[in-house]
């Protein structure tokens, strides 16, 4: 296993506050659900929490590829617009997750 593979095989916190928790795993950044702090998945036309199966906003089912610069730029712009995150902090967390 290479160092890059080992880094991608662990969960890295990208952002967290009282309203959001975003992590990266396997090269993808995604929100964790507010109900259980779990990932989300599609289920019969909706997005649900993987832990309690409560329906959640479709945004919780999205993921952004950290290795794709265009996808990262969209994610970064979204985070900077929606949360009090700093660009340097997001970029540092991305580097840790790659």
C-alpha positions in Angstrom: 0.0 0.0 0.0 1.4 3.4 -0.9 1.3 6.5 1.3 -1.3 8.1 -0.9 -3.5 5.1 -0.7 -3.2 5.0 3.1 -4.1 8.6 3.3 -7.2 8.1 1.2 -8.3 5.1 3.3 -8.9 7.3 6.4 -11.6 9.8 7.2 -10.4 13.4 7.2 -12.5 16.2 8.6 -12.9 19.0 6.1 -15.2 21.3 8.0 -17.3 21.2 11.2 -19.5 23.7 13.0 -23.0 23.6 14.7 -24.7 23.4 11.3 -22.5 21.2 9.2 -20.0 18.3 9.3 -18.1 17.6 6.1 -15.5 14.8 5.8 -13.4 13.2 3.1 -12.9 9.5 2.5 -11.4 7.7 -0.5 -10.9 11.0 -2.3 -14.4 12.2 -2.0 -15.7 15.0 0.3 -19.3 14.8 1.5 -21.7 16.1 4.2 -22.7 13.9 7.2 -26.3 13.9 8.1 -27.5 16.2 10.9 -29.6 13.4 12.6 -26.8 10.7 13.1 -23.6 12.2 11.7 -23.6 9.5 9.1 -23.3 9.4 5.3 -26.4 9.4 3.1 -27.6 7.3 0.3 -30.3 7.1 -2.3 -33.4 5.1 -1.5 -36.6 4.8 -3.6 -36.5 8.4 -5.0 -35.2 10.2 -2.0 -31.9 10.6 0.0 -31.8 9.0 3.5 -29.4 8.8 6.4 -27.5 5.5 6.3 -28.0 5.1 10.0 -31.7 5.9 10.8 -33.1 6.0 7.2 -34.7 9.4 7.9 -35.2 11.4 4.7 -32.6 14.2 4.4 -31.9 17.0 1.9 -30.5 15.8 -1.4 -27.4 17.8 -0.7 -26.4 15.1 1.8 -26.2 12.6 -1.0 -23.7 14.6 -3.0 -20.0 14.1 -3.1 -17.1 16.1 -4.5 -14.0 14.5 -6.0 -10.9 15.9 -4.3 -8.6 14.9 -7.1 -10.6 16.7 -9.8 -9.7 20.4 -9.7 -12.9 21.6 -11.3 -15.0 19.6 -8.8 -12.9 20.9 -6.0 -13.4 24.5 -7.2 -17.2 24.0 -7.2 -17.1 22.4 -3.7 -14.8 25.1 -2.4 -17.0 27.9 -3.8 -20.0 26.3 -2.2 -18.4 26.0 1.2 -17.1 29.6 1.1 -20.6 30.8 0.2 -22.5 28.8 2.7 -20.3 28.5 5.7 -17.7 30.6 7.6 -14.9 28.5 6.3 -11.6 30.0 5.1 -10.1 29.2 1.7 -6.7 28.3 3.2 -8.2 26.0 5.8 -10.2 24.1 3.1 -7.2 23.8 0.9 -5.1 22.5 3.8 -7.8 19.9 4.6 -7.9 18.8 0.9 -4.2 18.3 0.9 -4.4 16.1 4.0 -7.1 14.0 2.4 -5.2 13.5 -0.9 
